[in-house]
């Protein structure tokens, strides 16, 4: 299983339980994310365990955000590891996503 899903203050938290989101793991991520999108319009992606994300993983995360944006939902990323944060900065996605250092701060970003 590539993710763990829970609710926190009415917000769906998807925690990646793998260290790489890439072509080998993105299909399961997409399936689980779609199920969450069907049930919630406020999501947090907790990337604490993730050490690497490739273009397919970035595309999957961006796709979730676009789907939420289309229906005025909210999404935040939290607890990015240094390597993942560096990749997000390199491809300039840090300015596209709300990013929080803690899960609690991420919840505040998407509440209400």
Residue frames as a rotation matrix with the C-alpha (Angstrom) as fourth column:
UNK 1
0.584 0.811 0.000 0.00
0.811 -0.584 0.000 0.00
0.000 0.000 -1.000 0.00
UNK 2
-0.309 -0.771 0.557 1.45
0.777 -0.543 -0.319 3.36
0.549 0.334 0.766 -1.01
UNK 3
-0.520 0.171 0.837 -0.76
-0.334 -0.943 -0.015 5.58
0.786 -0.287 0.548 1.16
UNK 4
-0.616 0.448 -0.648 -2.51
0.788 0.352 -0.506 5.76
0.001 -0.822 -0.570 4.49
UNK 5
-0.459 0.552 0.696 -5.71
0.095 -0.749 0.656 7.80
0.883 0.367 0.291 4.67
UNK 6
-0.429 0.377 -0.821 -7.26
0.902 0.124 -0.414 9.47
-0.054 -0.918 -0.393 7.70
UNK 7
0.385 0.612 0.691 -9.44
0.500 -0.768 0.400 12.40
0.775 0.191 -0.602 8.65
UNK 8
-0.498 -0.495 -0.712 -8.21
0.865 -0.340 -0.369 15.32
-0.059 -0.800 0.598 10.73
UNK 9
-0.534 0.381 -0.754 -10.63
0.112 -0.853 -0.510 18.12
-0.838 -0.357 0.413 11.63
UNK 10
0.514 0.858 0.012 -12.81
0.065 -0.025 -0.998 17.27
-0.855 0.513 -0.069 8.64
UNK 11
0.370 -0.504 -0.781 -9.87
-0.915 -0.344 -0.211 17.28
-0.162 0.793 -0.588 6.24
UNK 12
0.993 -0.069 0.099 -8.72
0.089 0.974 -0.210 14.14
-0.081 0.218 0.973 4.40
UNK 13
0.301 -0.953 -0.018 -5.03
-0.840 -0.274 0.468 13.44
-0.451 -0.126 -0.884 4.99
UNK 14
0.976 -0.133 -0.175 -3.27
0.004 0.806 -0.592 11.22
0.220 0.577 0.787 2.50
UNK 15
0.434 -0.876 0.212 0.06
-0.686 -0.169 0.707 10.13
-0.584 -0.452 -0.674 3.94
UNK 16
0.541 -0.366 -0.757 2.49
-0.582 0.487 -0.651 8.57
0.607 0.793 0.050 1.50
UNK 17
0.761 -0.216 0.612 3.90
-0.439 0.523 0.731 5.43
-0.478 -0.825 0.303 3.13
UNK 18
0.723 -0.547 0.422 6.56
0.690 0.604 -0.398 4.83
-0.038 0.579 0.814 0.48
UNK 19
0.117 -0.746 -0.655 9.90
0.359 -0.583 0.729 6.47
-0.926 -0.321 0.199 -0.15
UNK 20
-0.908 -0.393 -0.147 9.47
0.005 -0.361 0.932 6.95
-0.420 0.845 0.330 -3.93
UNK 21
0.311 0.950 -0.005 6.49
0.087 -0.034 -0.996 8.19
-0.946 0.310 -0.093 -5.93
UNK 22
-0.586 -0.603 -0.541 7.44
-0.572 -0.164 0.804 7.14
-0.573 0.780 -0.249 -9.42
UNK 23
-0.305 0.463 -0.832 6.23
-0.875 0.210 0.437 5.16
0.377 0.861 0.341 -12.41
UNK 24
-0.728 -0.034 -0.684 6.13
0.074 0.989 -0.128 1.98
0.681 -0.144 -0.718 -10.31
UNK 25
-0.747 0.385 -0.542 3.91
0.635 0.171 -0.753 3.40
-0.197 -0.907 -0.372 -7.56
UNK 26
-0.921 0.322 -0.221 1.90
-0.338 -0.940 0.041 6.17
-0.195 0.112 0.974 -9.22
UNK 27
-0.532 0.771 -0.349 -0.98
-0.150 0.320 0.936 3.97
0.833 0.550 -0.055 -10.42
UNK 28
-0.192 0.454 -0.870 -1.91
0.873 0.485 0.060 2.93
0.449 -0.748 -0.490 -6.88
UNK 29
-0.791 -0.110 -0.601 -1.49
0.421 -0.812 -0.405 6.52
-0.444 -0.574 0.689 -5.68
UNK 30
-0.874 0.475 -0.107 -3.86
-0.409 -0.598 0.689 7.71
0.263 0.646 0.716 -8.40
UNK 31
-0.313 0.780 -0.542 -6.45
0.292 0.622 0.727 5.08
0.904 0.069 -0.422 -7.50
UNK 32
-0.242 0.181 -0.953 -6.41
0.970 0.082 -0.231 5.98
0.036 -0.980 -0.195 -3.80
UNK 33
-0.901 -0.120 -0.416 -6.36
0.165 -0.984 -0.074 9.73
-0.400 -0.135 0.906 -4.51
UNK 34
-0.732 0.681 -0.027 -9.40
-0.215 -0.194 0.957 9.40
0.647 0.706 0.289 -6.81
UNK 35
-0.099 0.693 -0.714 -11.31
0.738 0.533 0.414 7.68
0.668 -0.486 -0.564 -4.02
UNK 36
-0.450 -0.132 -0.883 -10.43
0.792 -0.516 -0.326 10.54
-0.413 -0.846 0.337 -1.68
UNK 37
-0.992 0.068 -0.106 -11.47
-0.111 -0.870 0.480 13.12
-0.060 0.488 0.871 -4.26
UNK 38
-0.452 0.879 -0.154 -14.87
0.197 0.267 0.944 11.47
0.870 0.396 -0.293 -4.53
UNK 39
0.192 0.529 -0.826 -15.38
0.880 0.279 0.384 11.89
0.434 -0.801 -0.412 -0.79
UNK 40
0.309 -0.192 -0.932 -13.72
0.703 -0.614 0.360 15.20
-0.641 -0.766 -0.054 0.05
UNK 41
0.718 -0.109 0.687 -12.87
0.500 -0.606 -0.619 18.61
0.484 0.788 -0.381 -1.33
UNK 42
0.648 -0.593 0.478 -10.20
-0.734 -0.653 0.185 19.36
0.202 -0.471 -0.859 1.26
UNK 43
0.889 -0.379 -0.255 -7.04
0.358 0.925 -0.127 17.26
0.284 0.022 0.958 1.07
UNK 44
0.520 -0.843 0.137 -3.59
-0.796 -0.419 0.437 17.23
-0.310 -0.336 -0.889 2.60
UNK 45
0.810 -0.402 -0.428 -0.78
0.066 0.786 -0.615 15.23
0.583 0.470 0.663 1.10
UNK 46
0.735 -0.572 0.365 1.71
-0.523 -0.136 0.841 14.33
-0.431 -0.809 -0.399 3.84
UNK 47
0.813 -0.467 -0.349 5.00
-0.173 0.378 -0.909 13.61
0.556 0.800 0.226 2.11
UNK 48
0.618 -0.563 0.549 7.18
-0.754 -0.227 0.617 13.03
-0.223 -0.795 -0.565 5.19
UNK 49
0.386 -0.449 0.806 8.42
-0.004 0.873 0.488 9.56
-0.922 -0.192 0.335 4.17
UNK 50
0.915 0.051 0.400 8.90
0.390 0.145 -0.909 10.43
-0.104 0.988 0.113 0.51
UNK 51
0.169 -0.942 -0.289 12.54
0.228 -0.248 0.942 10.76
-0.959 -0.225 0.173 -0.55
UNK 52
-0.893 -0.447 -0.044 12.08
0.034 -0.165 0.986 10.88
-0.448 0.879 0.163 -4.33
UNK 53
0.291 0.955 0.058 9.39
0.191 0.002 -0.982 11.92
-0.938 0.297 -0.182 -6.78
UNK 54
-0.733 -0.535 0.421 9.73
0.493 0.010 0.870 11.65
-0.469 0.845 0.256 -10.56
UNK 55
-0.918 0.340 -0.205 7.79
-0.396 -0.745 0.537 13.34
0.030 0.574 0.818 -13.34
UNK 56
-0.415 0.816 -0.404 4.95
0.185 0.510 0.840 10.81
0.891 0.274 -0.362 -13.18
UNK 57
-0.269 0.266 -0.926 4.60
0.961 0.140 -0.239 11.41
0.066 -0.954 -0.293 -9.45
UNK 58
-0.849 -0.069 -0.523 4.67
0.153 -0.981 -0.120 15.18
-0.505 -0.182 0.844 -9.90
UNK 59
-0.814 0.564 -0.141 2.04
-0.317 -0.228 0.921 14.87
0.487 0.794 0.364 -12.60
UNK 60
-0.279 0.722 -0.633 -0.20
0.632 0.635 0.445 12.77
0.723 -0.275 -0.633 -10.35
UNK 61
-0.418 0.068 -0.906 0.03
0.822 -0.396 -0.409 15.26
-0.387 -0.916 0.109 -7.48
UNK 62
-0.925 0.051 -0.377 -0.62
-0.180 -0.932 0.314 18.16
-0.336 0.359 0.871 -9.84
UNK 63
-0.673 0.715 -0.190 -3.63
0.045 0.296 0.954 16.31
0.739 0.633 -0.231 -11.30
UNK 64
-0.216 0.574 -0.789 -5.18
0.959 0.278 -0.060 16.01
0.185 -0.770 -0.611 -7.83
UNK 65
-0.602 -0.068 -0.796 -4.73
0.403 -0.886 -0.229 19.74
-0.689 -0.459 0.561 -7.31
UNK 66
-0.955 0.240 -0.174 -6.26
-0.278 -0.521 0.807 20.59
0.103 0.819 0.564 -10.66
UNK 67
-0.437 0.835 -0.335 -9.31
0.473 0.530 0.703 18.45
0.765 0.149 -0.627 -9.95
UNK 68
-0.168 0.336 -0.927 -9.78
0.957 -0.171 -0.236 20.13
-0.238 -0.926 -0.293 -6.59
UNK 69
-0.820 -0.197 -0.537 -9.27
0.114 -0.976 0.185 23.60
-0.561 0.090 0.823 -8.09
UNK 70
-0.868 0.494 0.058 -11.95
0.039 -0.049 0.998 22.88
0.496 0.868 0.023 -10.68
UNK 71
0.108 0.953 -0.285 -14.52
0.537 0.185 0.823 22.49
0.837 -0.241 -0.492 -7.91
UNK 72
0.252 -0.104 0.962 -13.12
-0.475 -0.879 0.029 25.15
0.843 -0.465 -0.271 -5.56
UNK 73
0.884 -0.053 -0.464 -11.56
0.378 0.664 0.645 22.57
0.274 -0.745 0.607 -3.26
UNK 74
0.611 -0.712 0.346 -8.39
-0.776 -0.626 0.081 23.07
0.159 -0.318 -0.935 -1.27
UNK 75
0.836 -0.447 -0.319 -5.15
0.422 0.895 -0.148 21.13
0.352 -0.011 0.936 -1.06
UNK 76
0.605 -0.740 0.296 -1.91
-0.795 -0.584 0.164 21.49
0.051 -0.334 -0.941 0.84
UNK 77
0.434 -0.609 -0.664 1.32
0.196 0.783 -0.590 19.53
0.880 0.126 0.459 0.97
UNK 78
0.750 -0.219 0.624 3.14
-0.646 -0.446 0.619 19.04
0.143 -0.868 -0.476 4.24
UNK 79
0.553 -0.618 0.559 6.31
-0.362 0.426 0.829 17.70
-0.750 -0.661 0.012 5.81
UNK 80
0.938 -0.263 -0.225 8.28
-0.157 0.256 -0.954 17.56
0.308 0.930 0.199 2.57
UNK 81
0.551 -0.834 -0.030 11.70
0.638 0.399 0.659 15.94
-0.537 -0.382 0.752 2.90
UNK 82
0.094 -0.611 -0.786 14.66
-0.234 -0.781 0.579 18.03
-0.968 0.130 -0.216 1.77
UNK 83
-0.826 -0.456 0.330 15.14
0.192 0.323 0.927 16.07
-0.530 0.829 -0.179 -1.49
UNK 84
-0.150 0.855 0.496 11.45
0.986 0.168 0.009 16.35
-0.076 0.490 -0.868 -2.43
UNK 85
0.599 0.320 -0.734 11.37
0.375 -0.922 -0.096 20.05
-0.707 -0.218 -0.672 -1.54
UNK 86
-0.358 -0.828 -0.431 14.42
-0.160 -0.401 0.902 20.56
-0.920 0.392 0.011 -3.75
UNK 87
-0.765 0.151 0.626 12.69
0.617 0.447 0.647 18.84
-0.182 0.882 -0.435 -6.69
UNK 88
0.312 0.950 -0.029 9.54
0.924 -0.311 -0.224 20.91
-0.222 0.043 -0.974 -6.14
UNK 89
0.388 -0.261 -0.884 11.64
0.031 -0.955 0.296 24.08
-0.921 -0.142 -0.363 -6.12
UNK 90
-0.649 -0.754 0.106 13.61
0.077 0.074 0.994 23.03
-0.757 0.653 0.010 -9.19
UNK 91
-0.695 0.452 0.559 10.49
0.702 0.260 0.663 22.51
0.155 0.853 -0.498 -11.30
UNK 92
-0.940 0.198 0.279 8.85
-0.226 -0.972 -0.071 25.58
0.257 -0.130 0.958 -9.74
UNK 93
-0.151 0.918 -0.366 5.91
0.319 0.396 0.861 23.72
0.935 0.013 -0.353 -8.25
UNK 94
-0.609 -0.123 -0.783 6.57
0.793 -0.071 -0.606 25.20
0.019 -0.990 0.141 -4.81
UNK 95
-0.934 0.270 -0.233 4.72
-0.246 -0.961 -0.127 28.30
-0.258 -0.061 0.964 -5.93
UNK 96
-0.518 0.769 -0.375 1.76
-0.370 0.194 0.908 26.25
0.771 0.610 0.184 -7.21
UNK 97
0.108 0.509 -0.854 1.03
0.529 0.697 0.483 24.38
0.842 -0.504 -0.194 -3.96
UNK 98
0.529 0.024 0.848 0.40
-0.710 -0.536 0.457 25.53
0.466 -0.844 -0.267 -0.43
UNK 99
0.122 -0.598 -0.792 3.19
0.270 0.788 -0.553 23.88
0.955 -0.146 0.258 1.55
UNK 100
0.704 0.158 0.692 3.31
-0.598 -0.393 0.698 23.57
0.383 -0.906 -0.182 5.34
UNK 101
-0.402 -0.915 0.042 6.01
-0.734 0.294 -0.613 22.32
0.548 -0.277 -0.789 7.67
UNK 102
-0.904 0.138 0.404 3.56
-0.231 0.638 -0.735 20.45
-0.359 -0.758 -0.545 9.90
UNK 103
-0.682 0.728 0.070 0.33
0.629 0.536 0.563 18.56
0.372 0.428 -0.824 9.38
UNK 104
-0.060 0.660 -0.749 -1.43
0.856 -0.352 -0.378 20.89
-0.513 -0.664 -0.544 11.81
UNK 105
-0.454 -0.167 -0.875 -0.38
-0.152 -0.953 0.261 23.94
-0.878 0.252 0.408 9.77
UNK 106
-0.993 0.105 -0.049 -1.56
-0.025 0.220 0.975 22.22
0.113 0.970 -0.216 6.60
UNK 107
-0.354 0.915 -0.191 -4.97
0.934 0.355 -0.033 21.58
0.038 -0.190 -0.981 8.16
UNK 108
-0.068 0.289 -0.955 -5.22
0.422 -0.859 -0.290 25.30
-0.904 -0.423 -0.064 8.96
UNK 109
-0.812 -0.328 -0.482 -4.45
-0.264 -0.531 0.805 26.13
-0.521 0.781 0.344 5.33
UNK 110
-0.881 0.444 -0.164 -7.33
0.011 0.366 0.931 24.05
0.473 0.818 -0.327 3.95
UNK 111
-0.503 0.741 -0.444 -9.94
0.804 0.213 -0.555 24.45
-0.317 -0.636 -0.703 6.69
UNK 112
0.087 0.708 -0.701 -12.90
0.423 -0.663 -0.617 26.69
-0.902 -0.243 -0.358 5.98
